[in-house]
Amino acid sequence: MTAGARIETSRDLRLDLFRGLANWAIFLDHVPNNAVAWVTARNYGFSDAAELFVFVSGYTVAFVYARMARARGFLAAALRVLGRAWQIYVAYILLFVFYVVAIGYVAQRYGHAHLLDEFNIRLLIKDPVEFLKHGILLEYKPLNLDVLPLYIVLMIAFPPLLWVLMRQPNAALMISLGIYAGAQMFGWNLNAYPAGQWYFNPFAWQLLFVIGAWVALGGATTGRAMIRSSPALAVVGIVILFAAFITLASRTGHQDLIPEPARSLFLPNDKTNLAPYRIVHFLALAVAVSRLIPKEATFLSASWLRPLRLCGERSLEVFCAGVFLAFVAHFAIELVSDALAFQIVVSIAGIGIMIVVAYFKTWTREFCATPGRKAVERAGIRQPQLAQRER
């Protein structure tokens, strides 16, 4: 391994904190006509919670499995990566089934047939065998089930990338940039069923995943002084303010305030192919946050932030719960009331249930832990493979 592939020795609590925030924001953003979603980042810049989720996932995966590769060998780490991809796939299939059944039941039971079209399951009901087959193959996806298939593909492709990252991290980043450029120039994407392509183009979104992994292995260390310089911070501020102006003007119906060149370049905001300006905006936010909230900040371990951190640690379970709860919240607002007060109640209730899921998952893991592992933790000794396990 080259000296450049330096692996951090302690877990960064900011990862859990911001992945928890991403899960909450994705839930709020997935509830249509929800005024509470105005608190999320998508309304104030080009990037949103999806970029945060993918970046932190790339960072965490590299952080965990690079250490495992050093301790137990690359083959063991690669097998664990593929095992994790399988776990995510199983979780996705279970979510897929429960999601479709719930939407179909509600549409039939309460006479809301429009939900079948809104959530893209009408064709599945007409031809369940064919659409379930393509659902299992990740080609057919109901509304809001796009992130996990992207994550599965990125995880399956990660072992060879990890091998390169641990030896030549800059070369791995250049390869990723080349794939991204090919997706932008030649329209590379995966086909969806029955028509179209993936909403999250994996050939484009892999770049943000790789950037996260590259940073985890010390890729940004050499440029840290330049990134934190006054001129760089000034550029970061300009990018954030410019993106906020364009996005707010667009979302509030004041596109006429945006000069025509900027309007044609930034609108519509290309999320499918992860437009370059989305990456620039996200990285600007990442630099600003890293400067404002250092890794050593004491408040990160505060007890009042534990619910948010746990939602980041138990990200898979919380994400799946959030996707399902977004449909429940949407139906509740449509069936009961669309008043602002009720939207707030439903949003808080959804986040509360996500927190309960995170606490329950944490409790079950601790309760079912082996006696040997409990003894190790009581003694204050954390084995590397346990301390750095993927959350």
C-alpha positions in Angstrom: 0.0 0.0 0.0 1.3 3.5 -0.8 1.9 6.0 2.0 -0.8 8.1 0.5 -3.5 5.6 1.3 -3.7 6.6 5.0 -6.6 5.3 6.9 -8.1 7.3 9.7 -7.8 5.6 13.1 -11.0 6.7 14.8 -14.6 6.9 13.7 -15.8 10.4 12.7 -19.0 11.1 14.5 -19.9 13.6 11.9 -20.6 10.7 9.5 -23.3 9.3 11.7 -24.7 12.7 12.4 -25.0 13.8 8.8 -26.2 10.4 7.5 -28.9 10.5 10.1 -29.8 14.0 8.8 -29.8 12.6 5.3 -32.3 9.9 6.3 -34.6 12.4 7.9 -34.4 14.8 4.9 -35.1 12.0 2.4 -38.2 11.0 4.4 -39.5 14.6 4.4 -38.6 15.2 0.7 -40.5 12.0 -0.3 -43.8 13.3 1.2 -45.5 15.3 -1.6 -47.0 18.7 -0.7 -45.3 18.7 2.7 -44.4 22.2 3.8 -42.0 20.8 6.4 -39.7 19.7 3.6 -38.8 23.4 3.2 -36.3 22.8 6.0 -34.2 20.4 3.9 -31.2 21.3 1.8 -32.7 20.6 -1.6 -34.5 24.0 -1.4 -31.4 26.0 -0.9 -28.8 24.6 -3.3 -28.1 22.3 -6.3 -27.4 19.2 -4.2 -29.5 17.5 -1.6 -29.7 14.6 0.9 -29.0 12.1 -1.9 -25.5 13.4 -2.4 -24.8 13.4 1.3 -26.0 9.8 1.6 -23.9 8.6 -1.2 -20.8 10.5 -0.2 -20.9 9.3 3.5 -21.7 5.8 2.3 -18.5 5.8 0.2 -16.5 7.2 3.0 -17.8 4.7 5.5 -17.4 1.7 3.3 -13.7 2.6 2.5 -13.1 3.3 6.2 -14.4 -0.1 7.3 -13.2 -2.4 4.6 -9.7 -0.9 4.0 -9.0 -1.5 7.7 -10.3 -5.0 7.4 -8.2 -5.6 4.3 -5.1 -4.6 6.2 -5.9 -6.7 9.2 -7.3 -9.9 7.5 -6.4 -9.6 3.8 -8.1 -8.2 0.7 -10.1 -11.4 0.0 -11.8 -11.3 3.4 -12.7 -7.7 2.9 -14.0 -8.2 -0.6 -16.2 -11.1 0.6 -17.5 -8.9 3.4 -18.3 -6.2 0.9 -20.3 -8.6 -1.3 -22.0 -10.0 1.8 -23.1 -6.5 2.7 -24.3 -5.9 -0.8 -26.4 -9.1 -0.4 -27.9 -7.8 2.9 -28.9 -4.5 1.2 -30.4 -6.4 -1.7 -32.5 -8.6 0.7 -33.6 -5.5 2.6 -34.6 -3.9 -0.7 -36.7 -6.9 -1.9 -38.5 -6.9 1.5 -39.1 -3.2 1.3 -40.3 -3.6 -2.4 -42.9 -6.2 -1.4 -44.2 -4.4 1.6 -44.3 -1.1 -0.2 -46.2 -2.4 -3.2 -48.7 -4.4 -1.1 -49.4 -1.4 1.1 -50.0 1.0 -1.8 -52.2 -1.5 -3.6 -54.2 -2.2 -0.4 -54.7 1.5 0.3 -55.6 2.3 -3.3 -58.2 -0.5 -3.3 -59.5 -0.1 0.3 -60.0 3.7 0.2 -60.7 4.2 -3.5 -57.6 6.2 -4.2 -56.8 4.5 -7.5 -54.6 7.5 -8.6 -51.9 6.2 -6.1 -51.3 3.3 -8.5 -50.1 5.7 -11.1 -48.5 8.1 -8.8 -46.3 5.4 -7.3 -45.8 3.5 -10.6 -47.4 0.2 -9.6 -50.4 0.0 -11.9 -48.6 -2.0 -14.5 -47.2 -4.4 -11.8 -50.8 -5.1 -10.7 -51.8 -5.9 -14.4 -48.8 -8.2 -15.0 -47.3 -9.1 -11.6 -45.1 -12.0 -12.6 -43.3 -10.0 -15.3 -42.9 -6.9 -13.3 -41.8 -8.8 -10.1 -39.1 -10.5 -12.2 -37.8 -7.1 -13.4 -38.1 -5.8 -9.8 -35.9 -8.6 -8.6 -33.4 -7.7 -11.3 -33.5 -4.0 -10.1 -34.9 -2.9 -13.5 -38.4 -2.0 -12.3 -38.7 0.4 -9.4 -41.8 2.0 -7.8 -41.6 5.6 -6.9 -39.0 6.5 -4.2 -37.2 3.1 -4.4 -34.3 4.3 -6.5 -31.5 4.9 -3.9 -31.0 1.3 -2.6 -30.6 -0.2 -6.1 -27.9 2.4 -6.7 -26.2 1.5 -3.4 -26.3 -2.2 -4.3 -24.6 -1.7 -7.6 -22.0 0.6 -6.1 -21.2 -2.0 -3.4 -21.0 -4.9 -5.9 -18.5 -2.9 -7.9 -16.5 -1.7 -4.9 -14.0 -4.7 -4.3 -11.8 -4.0 -7.4 -12.0 -0.2 -6.6 -10.9 -0.9 -3.1 -7.9 -2.8 -4.3 -6.8 0.2 -6.5 -7.7 2.8 -3.8 -5.4 1.1 -1.2 -2.5 1.2 -3.6 -3.0 4.3 -5.8 -5.9 6.3 -4.5 -5.4 9.1 -7.0 -5.4 6.6 -9.9 -8.7 5.2 -8.6 -10.1 8.8 -8.5 -9.0 9.4 -12.1 -10.6 6.2 -13.3 -13.9 7.2 -11.6 -13.6 10.7 -13.2 -13.2 9.0 -16.6 -16.3 6.8 -16.1 -18.3 9.9 -15.0 -17.1 11.8 -18.1 -18.2 8.9 -20.3 -21.6 9.0 -18.7 -22.0 12.7 -19.4 -20.6 12.6 -23.0 -22.0 9.3 -24.2 -25.2 8.9 -22.1 -24.1 5.7 -20.3 -26.9 4.5 -18.0 -28.7 1.3 -17.1 -32.0 0.5 -18.7 -35.2 0.6 -16.6 -38.3 -1.5 -17.2 -40.7 -1.2 -19.0 -39.0 1.9 -20.5 -36.5 4.6 -19.7 -33.3 4.5 -17.7 -32.3 4.5 -14.0 -33.3 7.7 -12.1 -29.9 7.6 -10.3 -27.4 6.9 -13.1 -24.8 4.7 -11.4 -22.1 5.6 -14.0 -22.4 9.2 -12.8 -23.2 8.8 -9.1 -20.3 6.4 -8.6 -18.0 9.5 -8.7 -19.4 10.9 -5.5 -19.2 7.5 -3.8 -15.5 7.2 -4.9 -14.7 10.8 -3.7 -16.0 9.8 -0.3 -13.8 6.6 -0.3 -10.9 8.6 -1.6 -11.2 11.2 1.2 -11.5 8.3 3.8 -8.2 6.9 2.6 -6.4 10.3 3.0 -6.8 11.5 -0.6 -7.6 15.1 0.4 -4.8 15.3 3.0 -2.2 16.9 0.8 -4.6 19.7 -0.3 -6.0 20.4 3.1 -4.0 23.6 3.6 -5.2 25.0 0.2 -8.8 23.9 0.8 -8.8 25.8 4.1 -7.1 28.9 2.8 -9.0 32.2 2.8 -9.3 32.4 -1.0 -10.7 28.9 -1.1 -13.2 29.6 1.6 -14.3 32.8 -0.3 -15.0 30.7 -3.4 -16.9 28.2 -1.2 -19.1 31.0 0.1 -19.8 32.3 -3.4 -20.8 28.9 -4.7 -23.1 28.3 -1.8 -24.8 31.7 -2.1 -25.1 31.5 -5.9 -26.7 28.0 -5.7 -29.1 29.2 -3.0 -30.2 32.2 -5.2 -30.8 30.0 -8.3 -32.6 27.3 -6.4 -34.8 29.6 -4.3 -35.7 31.7 -7.3 -36.7 28.6 -9.2 -38.7 27.0 -6.4 -40.6 30.1 -5.5 -41.6 30.8 -9.2 -39.2 33.8 -9.7 -37.2 32.3 -12.6 -37.4 35.7 -14.3 -34.8 36.9 -11.7 -32.3 34.4 -13.1 -30.2 35.7 -16.1 -30.9 33.6 -19.2 -27.4 32.0 -19.4 -27.7 30.8 -15.9 -31.3 29.6 -16.4 -30.4 27.5 -19.4 -27.3 26.0 -17.6 -28.8 25.2 -14.2 -32.5 24.6 -14.9 -33.7 22.0 -14.8 -31.3 20.7 -12.2 -30.0 17.4 -13.6 -30.1 14.9 -10.7 -30.2 11.8 -12.8 -26.7 12.3 -14.3 -25.4 14.1 -11.2 -24.6 17.4 -13.1 -21.1 18.8 -12.3 -22.5 21.8 -10.5 -24.3 19.5 -8.1 -20.9 17.9 -7.2 -19.3 21.3 -6.9 -22.0 22.6 -4.6 -21.9 19.5 -2.4 -18.1 19.7 -2.1 -18.4 23.4 -1.2 -20.9 22.5 1.6 -18.6 19.7 2.7 -15.6 22.1 3.0 -17.7 24.6 4.9 -19.1 22.0 7.3 -15.6 20.5 7.9 -14.4 24.0 8.8 -17.3 25.0 11.0 -17.7 21.6 12.7 -14.2 20.0 13.3 -14.0 16.3 13.9 -13.0 16.9 17.6 -16.0 19.1 18.4 -17.2 18.0 21.8 -20.9 18.5 21.1 -20.9 15.7 18.5 -21.0 13.2 21.3 -23.7 15.0 23.3 -26.6 12.9 24.5 -29.2 15.1 22.9 -27.7 14.2 19.5 -27.8 10.5 20.1 -31.1 9.9 18.3 -29.7 11.6 15.2 -26.5 9.7 15.4 -28.3 6.4 15.8 -30.3 7.1 12.7 -27.0 7.4 10.9 -25.5 4.3 12.5 -28.5 2.1 11.7 -28.8 3.8 8.3 -30.2 0.8 6.3 -33.1 0.0 8.6 -33.9 3.7 9.2 -33.8 4.5 5.4 -36.2 1.6 4.6 -38.5 2.7 7.4 -38.4 6.3 6.1 -39.3 5.3 2.6 -42.3 3.3 3.8 -43.3 6.0 6.3 -43.2 8.7 3.5 -46.0 6.8 1.7 -48.0 6.5 5.0 -47.5 10.3 5.6 -48.5 11.1 2.1 -51.7 9.1 2.4 -52.5 10.5 5.9 -52.2 14.1 4.6 -54.3 13.3 1.6 -57.0 11.4 3.6 -57.2 13.5 6.8 -56.0 17.0 6.2 -53.4 19.0 4.3 -53.3 21.8 7.0 -49.9 22.9 8.0 -50.4 21.9 11.6 -51.2 18.3 10.5 -48.2 18.2 8.1 -46.0 19.1 11.0 -47.5 16.5 13.2 -47.2 13.8 10.5 -43.6 14.8 9.8 -42.6 14.7 13.5 -44.3 11.4 14.0 -42.5 9.9 11.0 -39.1 11.0 12.3 -40.1 9.8 15.8 -40.8 6.3 14.4 -37.5 6.3 12.5 -35.7 7.1 15.8 -37.6 4.2 17.5 -36.4 1.9 14.7 -32.8 3.0 15.3 -33.0 2.5 19.0 -34.7 -0.9 18.6 -32.1 -2.1 16.2 -29.3 -0.9 18.5 -31.0 -2.7 21.5 -31.4 -6.0 19.6 -27.8 -6.0 18.5 -26.6 -5.4 22.0 -29.0 -7.9 23.5 -28.0 -10.6 21.0 -24.3 -9.9 21.3 -22.2 -13.0 22.2 -20.9 -13.2 25.8 -17.3 -12.8 24.6 -18.1 -9.7 22.7 -20.0 -8.2 25.7 -17.0 -9.0 27.9 -14.7 -7.3 25.5 -16.9 -4.2 25.5 -17.3 -4.1 29.3 -13.5 -4.3 29.6 -13.2 -1.3 27.4 -11.2 -3.2 24.7 -12.5 -2.9 21.2 -11.3 -5.3 18.6 -10.5 -3.6 15.3 -13.1 -5.6 13.4 -15.7 -4.7 15.9 -14.8 -1.1 16.5 -14.8 -0.4 12.8 -17.8 -2.5 11.8 -20.0 -0.9 9.2 -23.0 0.7 10.8 
